[in-house]
Amino acid sequence: MDFLKSYVLPRPGSIEQNGKYIARFGKKGAAYDLLQQTAQAYNQDIGITSTYEPNDTHSGLEIDPEITNQTVQDVVFI
């Protein structure tokens, strides 16, 4: 389960094999839920950090969040 981000929790009844879970969102089903998909899209596609994805995509360093959790959650729930 270490490949999952700390903000993503496996759902009851999830299918797990060799420590990996079947996902359904994002490129090749890489995101487990829409929150993870949105946070990763902000970080990897646009280069905007959040507390969910705090690492800068260019340097790999953890930097201060550029958007709030509320902003990410608003995009998820619109």
Rosetta silent file (secondary structure, phi, psi, omega in degrees, C-alpha in Angstrom):
SEQUENCE: MDFLKSYVLPRPGSIEQNGKYIARFGKKGAAYDLLQQTAQAYNQDIGITSTYEPNDTHSGLEIDPEITNQTVQDVVFI
SCORE:     score description
SCORE:     0.000 S_00000001
   1 L     0.000   -3.605 -176.512    0.000    0.000    0.000 S_00000001
   2 L   -67.594  -16.598  177.470    3.017    2.324    0.149 S_00000001
   3 L   -75.549  -20.139  177.940    2.492    3.400   -3.458 S_00000001
   4 L   -76.771  142.398  175.471   -0.800    5.059   -2.463 S_00000001
   5 L   -66.767  154.341 -175.521   -0.576    8.626   -1.240 S_00000001
   6 L   -64.083  -20.873  179.614   -1.303    9.080    2.451 S_00000001
   7 L   -87.325   -0.456  179.456   -4.548   10.912    1.643 S_00000001
   8 L  -109.321  121.112  179.513   -5.907    7.939   -0.298 S_00000001
   9 L  -112.048  134.142  177.954   -7.423    5.117    1.736 S_00000001
  10 L   -58.745  139.824  179.512   -8.409    1.756    0.232 S_00000001
  11 L   -83.985  151.042  174.744  -12.159    1.276    0.069 S_00000001
  12 L   -57.625  136.061 -179.901  -13.877   -1.737    1.633 S_00000001
  13 L    84.638    4.730  178.944  -14.063   -4.514   -0.946 S_00000001
  14 L   -65.796  146.365  178.649  -11.105   -3.186   -2.965 S_00000001
  15 L   -89.990  122.151 -178.560   -9.214   -5.748   -4.976 S_00000001
  16 E  -123.101  136.464  176.904   -5.583   -5.968   -3.846 S_00000001
  17 E  -144.413  123.688 -179.502   -2.845   -8.087   -5.335 S_00000001
  18 L    54.660   39.070  177.735    0.831   -7.958   -4.358 S_00000001
  19 L    77.525    8.904 -179.856    0.302   -4.681   -2.489 S_00000001
  20 E  -118.526  148.504 -179.243   -1.313   -2.974   -5.485 S_00000001
  21 E  -116.223  150.155  174.330   -4.924   -1.915   -5.953 S_00000001
  22 L   -76.262  126.678  178.726   -7.044   -1.595   -9.054 S_00000001
  23 L  -109.680  171.254 -177.816   -7.697    2.080   -9.719 S_00000001
  24 L  -137.142    1.158 -178.952  -10.147    3.641  -12.128 S_00000001
  25 E  -121.018  154.833  174.879   -9.219    7.277  -12.787 S_00000001
  26 L    83.567 -176.449 -178.235   -6.452    8.991  -14.699 S_00000001
  27 H   -62.419  121.339  179.840   -3.942    7.759  -17.202 S_00000001
  28 H    56.727   31.440  177.249   -3.999    3.966  -17.250 S_00000001
  29 H    65.096   34.577 -174.902   -6.121    3.850  -14.114 S_00000001
  30 L   -80.834  -19.055 -178.062   -3.319    5.247  -11.945 S_00000001
  31 E  -102.832  134.547 -175.323   -5.539    7.267   -9.576 S_00000001
  32 L   -77.224  -34.277  177.907   -7.595    5.527   -6.933 S_00000001
  33 L  -148.663  176.220 -175.568  -10.240    8.247   -6.565 S_00000001
  34 H   -68.439  -28.524  176.140  -11.083   11.720   -7.900 S_00000001
  35 H   -64.631  -47.576  178.339   -9.286   13.505   -5.062 S_00000001
  36 H   -63.206  -42.582  179.308   -6.029   11.741   -5.914 S_00000001
  37 H   -60.030  -45.630 -178.049   -6.604   12.333   -9.643 S_00000001
  38 H   -66.835  -46.473 -179.960   -7.254   16.057   -9.118 S_00000001
  39 H   -62.004  -41.782  178.072   -4.306   16.607   -6.772 S_00000001
  40 H   -67.801  -37.885  178.583   -1.967   14.775   -9.137 S_00000001
  41 H   -64.514  -44.123  175.705   -3.289   16.692  -12.156 S_00000001
  42 H   -56.603  -45.386 -174.955   -2.663   20.017  -10.422 S_00000001
  43 H   -75.773  -52.450 -172.506    0.870   18.906   -9.561 S_00000001
  44 H   -82.529  -34.950 -177.149    1.988   16.920  -12.594 S_00000001
  45 H   -88.786  -36.300 -175.311    0.035   18.596  -15.399 S_00000001
  46 H  -108.796  -21.707  179.736    0.001   22.213  -14.230 S_00000001
  47 L    83.786   23.340 -179.414    2.905   22.269  -11.752 S_00000001
  48 L  -103.727  126.275 -179.195    0.850   23.576   -8.814 S_00000001
  49 L   -89.382  154.501  175.188    1.613   22.128   -5.385 S_00000001
  50 L  -141.356  176.308  176.318   -0.864   21.396   -2.608 S_00000001
  51 L   -67.471  -22.691  177.110   -0.622   19.695    0.765 S_00000001
  52 L   -72.873  -39.506 -179.089   -1.719   16.518   -1.037 S_00000001
  53 L  -129.934   80.570 -171.838    1.125   16.746   -3.577 S_00000001
  54 L   -83.065   -7.487 -176.180    3.793   18.989   -1.976 S_00000001
  55 E   -87.269  132.978  175.838    6.761   18.121   -4.216 S_00000001
  56 L   -66.624  133.236 -175.696    7.784   20.447   -7.022 S_00000001
  57 L   -69.878  -24.326 -177.859    7.687   18.543  -10.312 S_00000001
  58 L   -88.266  -46.503 -176.568   10.921   20.113  -11.598 S_00000001
  59 L   -93.324  -23.032 -176.136   13.198   20.026   -8.552 S_00000001
  60 L    80.494   -0.794 -179.329   11.546   17.203   -6.624 S_00000001
  61 L   -84.385  148.947  176.032   11.788   19.299   -3.473 S_00000001
  62 E   -78.356  125.552 -179.514    8.902   19.736   -1.069 S_00000001
  63 L  -124.978  169.431  179.279    7.701   23.337   -1.240 S_00000001
  64 L   -62.639  143.137  179.530    4.918   25.357    0.358 S_00000001
  65 L   -60.472  137.976  178.687    1.455   24.642   -1.075 S_00000001
  66 L   -94.665  -17.762  174.425    0.393   27.000   -3.839 S_00000001
  67 L  -133.146  158.993 -178.223   -3.321   26.193   -3.499 S_00000001
  68 L   -85.002  161.439  174.265   -5.468   25.281   -0.523 S_00000001
  69 H   -59.873  -36.593 -178.937   -7.047   21.928    0.232 S_00000001
  70 H   -62.054  -38.727  178.866  -10.418   23.632   -0.138 S_00000001
  71 H   -63.376  -45.595  179.231   -9.614   24.616   -3.735 S_00000001
  72 H   -62.628  -44.637 -179.743   -8.681   21.044   -4.636 S_00000001
  73 H   -65.810  -34.917  176.403  -11.796   19.705   -2.910 S_00000001
  74 H   -62.694  -40.491  178.414  -13.993   22.278   -4.664 S_00000001
  75 H   -65.743  -39.359  179.360  -12.716   21.064   -8.049 S_00000001
  76 H   -62.708  -40.855 -171.542  -13.401   17.454   -7.045 S_00000001
  77 L   -98.529    9.705  178.149  -16.967   18.163   -5.955 S_00000001
  78 L   -77.106    0.000    0.000  -18.093   20.556   -8.712 S_00000001
